[in-house]
């Protein structure tokens, strides 16, 4: 007899067999998968990696993937070269020291420092912040690069100044000390003018605190010898300020000893803190380029976007790579002999092939890239919790020039689809308009498109879009010149467009108040844009505009139109009265002229009769 356990175990064995068969079928399907599609999927996965690089890819595997990419100017290849450039620059900066700085400089100039200048500057600042003791080495490295590529030195100076400002406002002593130490060695290497050092020292001694004095003392110990050589009068003034602080005696004893130590260092002529070490004096004075930057200049920008990868057009990428090869060869002093080396010939042939591929333009009539971009923008918008987070993600997308319109259209459509008006979308639009004027122009253009097609929208969508643009108007995110394309009259508007304008103006009056809205509409520089809103070309249109704004509860906006209409009516009455008087005068003059003509005809007839009678009398007398 079979036991119950055996009866139960039989079906489980059959399920196991089915599962094994299913796994074998899936393995066969995987084997049959196209290799090209697998490669494309893997490249796409690498492309979507985060800022930190995502999953580790072994160097040999990354090199193999780069070789497998046929188009050496595609976006995938550009991203991989960007990641390789970032890793190479970080590695070279992190291992630089006094002994190998010359070799590191040569290796750095073999990398594309024009394209990766943001990466280089960021790597130098981070390395200096982590190891302030090597600041003089990093400054010497930058001095060599600055003599050949001045834009790199200028960018680093601006970012260090911005870092110093932020740390100074936050009272962050550690970051402030590191930043001013970097600035001191930049002055020592004559990368930046000594005026910056004097400005920093003056700022630190403006409000005397124990921390500010300690920071300023450490700064002057590093840069004092350079200031003695370059600006003796300025250096003397700063030390006189220190002497005054000592005489006042309002600071702690420990800080007084610090100041006295600075004077002792000065008496020794800064022998313990030389301006530039002999091993790091790599640039001749006539070759060095010195930048002059104001410490408190509000126009200084850090250009943080240079740290972020952005794909460019294939033809531009190939041209930039070729241009950098020439610049690098010129800097390193390499001579290219035509036909002397077979490897050079092969490189030229590869470059020529790459140029030909870059010139070949592929037209995508399916607009699949555009569809993917819209999907990506929609997912970013709907997956964000806060509007600032969403704007940050949108700006990180590699949106090509001319595709900003898709972001504007997507924000408007998402806002229109909501059951109730949601400020989440319009706050993103406002932020984008303030960050980039291109988005402002696109939203201005979108207003005209929405106004012309507003009759296709449902009432709820129409109301949401109206409040969307009202928010952009009362926050001045878009210019009020958008009203130049609107004309209120019976012929040029529909019921939908009139509701659209009503929603906008009612929202403006709620947010601002009627008084501020009236003041805005009466501004002289904006009046040319409101000619269509408050027409004065024909009394019929004037009455229509007055009745329209009165019906929506904003009749106060039409006071000027009412005054104009009264004056026009009075002028018309005067013209009519004047015309009637002129007609009466003409009628009197015509009647008087007709009576005169009748009198003259009567006199003529009398004279004729007398002449005829005289002639008859004369004839009778002759008989």
Buried (B, 14 or more C-beta within 10 A) or exposed (E): EEEEEEEEEEEEEEEEEEEEEEEEEEEEEEEEEEEEEEEEEBBEEBBEEEEEEEEEBEEEEBEEBBEEBEBBBBBBBBBBBBBBBBBBBBEBBEEBEEEEBEEBBEBBBBBBBBBBBBBBBBBBBEBBBEEBEBBBBBBBBBBBBBBBBBEBBBBBBBBBBBBBBEBBEEEBBEBBBBBBBBBBBBBBBBBBBBBBBBBBBBBBBEEBEEEBBBBBBBBBBBBBBBBBEBBEEBBEEBBEBBEEBBEEEEBEEEBBEBBEEBBEBBEEEBEEBBBBEEEBEBBEEEEBBBBEBEBEEEEBEBEEEBBEBBBBEBBEBBBBBEEBBEBBBEBEEEEEEEEEEEEEEEEEEEBEEBBEBBEEEEEEEEEEEEEEBBEBBBEBBEEBEEBEEBBEBBBBEBBBEEBBBBBBBBBBBBBBEEEEBBEBBBBBBBBBBBEEEBBBBBBBEBBEEBBEEBEEBEEBBBBBBBBBBBBBBBBEBBBBEBBBEBBBBEEEBEEBBBBBBBBBBBBBBEBBEBEEBBEBBEEEEBEEBBBBBBBBEEEEBBBBBBEBBBEBEBBEBBEBBBEBBEEBEEEEEEEEEEEEEEEEEEEEEEEEEEEEEEEEEEEEEEEEEEEEEEEEEEEEEEE
